[in-house]
Amino acid sequence: MFGLRLNVKKTEYLTTDSSEPGSIKINGTELTRTTTFKYLGSAIACDGGLGFETNSRVNAALKWRSMTGVLCDKNIPERLKSKIYRTVIRPVAIYGAECWPTTKEVEARLNVMETKMLRWTAE
């Protein structure tokens, strides 16, 4: 038997027009509508905004810092901390950013994250 098997309980759909009425039903079961989802590691929002994507990237970078504690360790030289930040943490935060339209909101969020990281390395 060939074909598509669909788990209706886990399946959600996204529309670009959130005011559009209606729903999708499969075998009498109505699918839930979502406002954001992750596709290939990038967050896609129904309004096309980057707020969710930016926050998820920044949170991933902050999570690395909280999991390792390398940036706050006083026994590690600042030069090494800086190199770790530039090679590990910053790429996590800006992955896919070359496709983002640059807005002041996105720049501000990334600047706040970078300032926090630099403050932690200097402590």
BELBEL-V116114 format. One record per residue. N is the residue number from 0. RES is the residue in three letters. SS is DSSP state (H for helix, E for strand, - for the rest). OMEGA is omega as a letter, one per 20 degrees, with the letter a starting at -180 (NA if undefined). NEAR is the number of other ideal C-beta (glycine too) atoms within 10 Angstrom. Layout:
N/RES/SS/OMEGA/NEAR
N/RES/SS/OMEGA/NEAR
This chain:
0/MET/-/r/3
1/PHE/-/r/3
2/GLY/-/a/5
3/LEU/-/r/4
4/ARG/-/a/5
5/LEU/-/r/11
6/ASN/-/a/6
7/VAL/-/a/13
8/LYS/-/a/8
9/LYS/-/a/8
10/THR/-/r/12
11/GLU/E/r/11
12/TYR/E/a/11
13/LEU/-/r/14
14/THR/-/r/13
15/THR/-/r/10
16/ASP/-/a/8
17/SER/-/r/10
18/SER/-/a/5
19/GLU/-/r/8
20/PRO/-/r/5
21/GLY/-/a/7
22/SER/-/r/9
23/ILE/-/r/13
24/LYS/E/r/10
25/ILE/E/a/10
26/ASN/-/r/6
27/GLY/-/r/6
28/THR/E/a/10
29/GLU/E/r/10
30/LEU/-/r/16
31/THR/E/r/12
32/ARG/E/r/15
33/THR/-/r/13
34/THR/-/r/13
35/THR/E/r/15
36/PHE/E/r/14
37/LYS/E/r/11
38/TYR/E/a/8
39/LEU/-/r/6
40/GLY/-/r/10
41/SER/E/a/14
42/ALA/E/r/18
43/ILE/E/a/16
44/ALA/E/a/16
45/CYS/-/a/15
46/ASP/-/r/12
47/GLY/-/a/8
48/GLY/-/a/14
49/LEU/-/a/20
50/GLY/H/a/15
51/PHE/H/r/16
52/GLU/H/r/21
53/THR/H/r/23
54/ASN/H/a/13
55/SER/H/r/14
56/ARG/H/r/25
57/VAL/H/r/19
58/ASN/H/r/13
59/ALA/H/r/14
60/ALA/H/r/22
61/LEU/H/r/17
62/LYS/H/r/11
63/TRP/H/r/18
64/ARG/H/a/20
65/SER/H/a/9
66/MET/H/a/8
67/THR/H/a/13
68/GLY/-/a/10
69/VAL/-/a/17
70/LEU/-/a/23
71/CYS/-/a/13
72/ASP/-/a/12
73/LYS/-/a/7
74/ASN/-/a/4
75/ILE/-/a/14
76/PRO/-/a/9
77/GLU/H/r/11
78/ARG/H/r/9
79/LEU/H/r/12
80/LYS/H/r/19
81/SER/H/r/15
82/LYS/H/r/11
83/ILE/H/r/18
84/TYR/H/a/21
85/ARG/H/a/10
86/THR/H/a/9
87/VAL/H/a/14
88/ILE/H/a/22
89/ARG/H/r/16
90/PRO/H/r/11
91/VAL/H/a/15
92/ALA/H/a/21
93/ILE/-/r/17
94/TYR/-/r/14
95/GLY/-/a/12
96/ALA/H/r/15
97/GLU/H/r/6
98/CYS/H/a/8
99/TRP/-/r/15
100/PRO/-/a/7
101/THR/-/r/9
102/THR/-/r/13
103/LYS/H/r/7
104/GLU/H/r/12
105/VAL/H/r/18
106/GLU/H/a/11
107/ALA/H/a/11
108/ARG/H/r/18
109/LEU/H/r/19
110/ASN/H/r/10
111/VAL/H/r/11
112/MET/H/a/22
113/GLU/H/r/17
114/THR/H/r/10
115/LYS/H/a/15
116/MET/H/r/21
117/LEU/H/r/13
118/ARG/H/a/10
119/TRP/H/a/16
120/THR/H/a/21
121/ALA/H/a/10
122/GLU/-/NA/8
